[in-house]
């Protein structure tokens, strides 16, 4: 991506360990060699205060840092997730951005293209990238410049109601064709039951579904972006879901709505294709369904495959303009690599840590009583090995995600098919990029 990175003028930043100089001797002054005169001892390091924005509770991790790093203190601020990136982008433009901020992977290239993040590559440890899955590190870097340290990843699986499957003698589908067939069988057996809900507004899930199938939405070339949001792999996914929507085996609606939560809780919705973080949501919102859920790998597009998509995940970055980029980079490196900090994040937030060594933590790999004692994270540990490292996000994902919501909403309301919606998103996305001044190939 070096051509595009150079074209957009990426900023250089600082990161690394804060070094406090210490003078020998026990007095407040030392003799300057060769002069016989005393020189004042170096002034103590000035206390640094950092601000940290996130939309998932980081209190315990920040408290741990502040207890062990008295010279660099962090103030954590929680923001609503639905307006988070709008506020972050506005703060960067206004010169009021925090020193550290969460940046979801899908927003990384958008933030880089806007010159909103510091390049911290000069001072992060040389081996830092090797501590994370290659594809997660790729999401946080560009042209050998480091714009974030991965915090969590979100490989996807299939949550299913084992009791509903058992009642209707449904085998856990291993391929997407088996999934579609099971959806039809289930709906015929009980018209009130749907295999899943296709949510038009959930572009993150859509990205994960197509990512699994090898879709390539954006390809950076030497001087331009190649944009293929309606490529053949994406259309294959669209056609399968369209077929299930048309037959009624899958419903359309809003995920995370009260109706959707009720459906998964009472078993009238049988599956949710979602990432590792969905476990925390299920346990918090669907308590009455304890013991009925299981987790399986995503259905595959061909027998013998083990591909998975990713829906979510994030890195911690240093927004442009921070006066303490070096200390901020030290903090985010510690937060995402220190074993105690990572275990706190697992226990507090239920994250799937990007840190490879953190994935073997007992706090992460334990049995889960809610899921009938299943070691659910084993499914996602295997899934992460099948995430395509070559999936690249574009520089205008904020507007593109809104376009998916708009066009998929039209499709489920009778204005063409999902495949037609992809063609409309493609045309609009290319037009938007050109208006913003991004070079587009073709």
N, C-alpha and C positions, 0 to 999 in steps of 0.2 A: 504494500500500500504506500510505498515511499513517494511515488509521484503525486498522489492526492494529498498525502500528508504535507509535502513540501508546498504544494499549491495553496493549501489553506493556512500556511504560516503557523504551525503549532508552537506553543510557547514552551520555553525551557523553565524548569522549576528546580527546587532543592528538596532533598530528603536525607535522612540518615540519623545518626546518633548524636545527641546533645552531649558535648564534651565540656566538662567543668575543669578549668585549669586549677592545679593545686601547687602551692609554693612549698619548698622545703623549709624546715625549721619551725620553731614554735612561736616566733615573735610576729609582730605586725609589720616589720620592715626587714629587709635584707641588705647586706652590703654589696654595692656594685663593684665587681672585680676590677682592680687596677685604679680605682679612684679613692678608695677609703671612705666613700660617702654612702650613706644609707639611701636606698630607694624604696619608695612606698610599695607595699604588697599589692598585687593585682586586686581590683575590686571584685567582690563576689558576683557570680553570675546573676543577672537580673531574672526575676521570676517571670515566666512566660504563661500567659493565659490564652487558651484556645477555646473556640466555640465549635460545637459538633451538632450537625443536623442529621436526623434519621426519622423514619416513621414507624419503627418497631422499637420497643423499650430497650434502651441501652444503659439503664441506670446502674445496674450491678457491675457491669464491665468498666464503666467510667469511674465508679467508686473504687474499684480495685486499682486502676491506674493511678488515681489521685493519691491513694494511700502509699504507693510505692515510688512515685515520681513527684516529690514535693516541689521541684523547680519548674515543672511544666504541669499546670493544672487545667483540666478540661471541664467546660460547662456544657452539659447536654441539653439540647432543645428538641422536643418532639413536635413534628408537624403532621397535619392530616395527609394521608397518602394521596387523596384524590386531587389535591392542589399543590402537591410537593414540588414537582418539577417546574411548574409555572412560577412559583415563588422563588425557587433556586435560581432559575434563569434571570428573573427580574432583579434579584439581589446582586448577581454578578455584574449585570449592566449598571446598576446603581452604585457599585463599589461597596456594598454592605454584606457581601457573602460571608458565610462562616469559614473557618479555617479547614474544616473537615466536613464532608457531606457524602451521604450514600448516593451512588449513581447506579441504577439498574443497568444491566448489560445492554439492553435494547436502546438505552439512551446515551450510551458512551460515545458513539460516533457523532451523534447529534451535538453533544456538548463539546467534543473536540473540534468539530467543524465550526462551532460558534466561538472558538478560542476562549472557552470558559473554564478550562482545567489546566493546572500546572503539570508540566512534564517533570516527574520525580525520579527519572531513571539514573541521574548522576549519583545519587546517594543511597538508593535502596541496596541491600546486600546483593552481591553478584549472583548468588545462587537462589535468589528469592523465587524466580519463576518455576524452578524445579520442585518447589514444595506444593504446587497445585497441579490439577489436571491440565494438560497442555491446552485443551480447548477453552478452559476457564481463563487461563493466562492470556490466551489470544484475544479474549473478549475485553481485556483490560489494557491492551497495548496497541500501538500502531507505529509502524516503521521503526521498530526497536526502541521506541519511546514508551515509558511507563506512565499511564494516566490514572491508575488505580491499583489497589491491592485487593484481590478477590476475598470476599467475606463468606458468601454462601453460593451454592449452586442449586438447581432445581430440576434434576432429571425426573422424567415422568413415568408413571405406571398406570395401572387400572385398578381403581377402588371398586369393589363389587359387593352386592348384598348376597352373601353366601347362602342365606336362608331362602331367598327368592330363587336363586339358581337351583338349589336343591329341590324346592317345592315343584318346580316346573321341569325338572330333569334337564337342566341346561349345563353343558360342559363349559368350563372356562375356555373362551376362545383364544386360540393361538395365532390366528391370522385375522386380517380385517374382513375377509369374506366370511369366515366363521362368525365373526362378531355381527355382521349384517344379517346372516342367517339366524343367529340366536335372537337378534332383535325382533325379527319377523315371527319366530316361533313363540317368543314370550308374549308379544302383543296379541297374537291369535288366541293364546291360552287365556289371557286376561286383558281385555281391551283397556282396562284402567292403568295397566302397567306399561311404562316406556323404558326402553333400554337406557336412554340418556336424554339430556337436553342439549340442543345446539343453541348456544348463546351468541346472538349476532354481535353483541358489544364486546365479546371477549377475544380481542385480537391477540392477546398473549397466548391463549390456548391454541388459537388457530396457527400461530407461528410454530408452536411446539409440534402440532400435528403434521405440518408440512416439513418441518426440519427433520423429523424422523424419516420422512420419505425421500430425503435427499434433495429437497428444493433448494434453490439458490436465488434468493430475492435480490441481493445486491452483489455485484462482483466488481471490486476496484481494479481498474486498469491503469495504465501509466499516466493518462491524462484525463480520464473520465470515469464515470460510474456506468456500469451496465446494469439496467434495472429490469428484472423479470419476475414481478409479483404474480404473474399469471402463467408461470412456466408449466410444463407438462406434469411435473410431480405435484405441484399445487393443485392443478385441475383434477388429477386422479383422486386426491383427497376430497375435493369439492364434490365430485361426481358420486362418490360413495355416500357422503352425508346427505346429498340431495336425494338419492334413492331412498334412504331411510326416512327422511322428512316427508317425501311424497307419499310413502306407504303409511305413514303415521306411527311407524315403529320407534321413531325418535321425535320428541316434541321440540318446538322452538320456544324460547323464553329467556328470562334473565337469570343467570346463575347468581348465587348469593342472595337471591330474593327470598322472602318468607315462604312463598309457594314452592320454590326449589328446595329449600331446606326441609320443608315438610315432606316433600316427595321422597327425598333420600332417607328421611327418618322413618317414614311409614312403609317404605319399600315399593312405592309406586314409581319410583325412579330407581333403576337397578345398578347403574354404573356411573362413575365419574372418571374421565381420563384427566389425570391431574398429577402434579409433582409431589415431591416429598413433603413440602410445607403444608399440604392439604390435610395431613394427619392432625395437626394441631387444630385446624378449623373444624374438622369433623368431630373431634373429641369435645370441643368447646360448644358447638352449636347443635349437635345431634346426640346428646347424652342418652336419650331413650333408646338409641339403636346400639348401645354397647353390646359387643359380642356377636353382632350380625355381619360386620364388615370384614373383608379380607382384602389383601393386596396381591396383584399379579402383574407380570410384565405387560407393557403395551402390546396389543396385537400387532403382528408383523405383516408386511406387504408380500412376503414370500416365506415359505417354509425354510426353517434353518437360520433365519436372520436373527439378530439380537440388537436391532437399532432402537434408539430412544430419542425422543425430543426433549427439549428443555423449556420450561415455562417459568421465567423469573430468574431470581438470583441477582446478586449485586456485588459491586466493589465499593471500597471507600476511597474517595479522591480528595485532592486538595484544590478547591476552586481558585480560579485566577484572581490574583490580587491579595492573597493571604500574605501578611507581613511575617508569618512564622512558618513558612513552608517546610523548612528543615525539621522543626519540632513536630509539625503536623504529620509529616511522613514517618517520623519515628513512632508516633502514636498509632497510626493505622497499621504499621508493620507489626508492632507489638500486639495490637488488638486481634489481628487475624493470624498470628503465628504462635503466640504464647500459649502453652497448653492450658494453664489455668483460665485465661481469658476465653479461649475457645470452648472449654467445658462449661463455663458460665453461660456463654451464648447458646449452647446446646440445651442446657437445663432451663434457661429463662425463656428463650425464643423458639425452641424446637427446630433450630435450623439444621440444614444439611451442610456441614462445614466444607468450604472449598479446600481447606488445608488437608492434604492427604493423610498426614499422621493423625489428625483429629478424627478421621473417619473410623479409626479402630478403637476409639475411646469407649470404655464400658458405658458411659453415659449415653452414647449414641447407638450402640449395637444391642442394647438390652431387649428382652421380650416386652411386648406391649399388651397389657391385660385387656385394654379396650378392644383390641383386634384378636381376642381369643388366645392371647399368648404368642401370637406370631411375631417373629423378629422381622418386622416390616421393613426396616432399613436395609436388610439384605437384598431385597428386591431393587431398591434404588442404588445400592452400591454396585450391583451388576449393571443396572441401567446406565450409569454414568460412563461405563466403558464403551457404550454404543452410541454416544452423542457425537455427531459429525463435527469435527473441529473446523471445518471450512465454511460453516454458515456465518455470513457477515451481515451485520445490521447497517442500514443506510444512515445518511446524515439528516434525514427529515422524518424520523419515526413518530414524533408527536402528531404531525398532521396525517401521516399514513395510517396510524392506528385509528384516528378519527374517521378516516375514509372507509376503512374496513367496517367500522360500526355502522356508518351511514349506508353503505352499499349492501352489506349483508342484511341489514334491517329491511331495505327495499325488497330484496330477493325473497325473504321469508314471508313478505306481505304480497307476493304475487308479481313483482316486477322482475321477471326473468328468473334465472337459476343462480345458484351459487357460483357456477362457472362464469356466467354473464357478469356477476358482480366483480369477479376477479379482473375481467377485462376493463371494467369501468374504473376500478382502483388503479390498475396499471396506467391507464391514460391520465388520470388525475394526478398520480404521483409524479410521473415524468414532467407534466406541466408545472407542478409545484416546484420541483427541483430546478427547472430552467428559470422560473421566476425568481428564485432565490440566488441564482447565479452559479449553481452547481453544473459542471459539464456532464452531459449525459451522452453515452455512446449510442449510435444508431438513430 
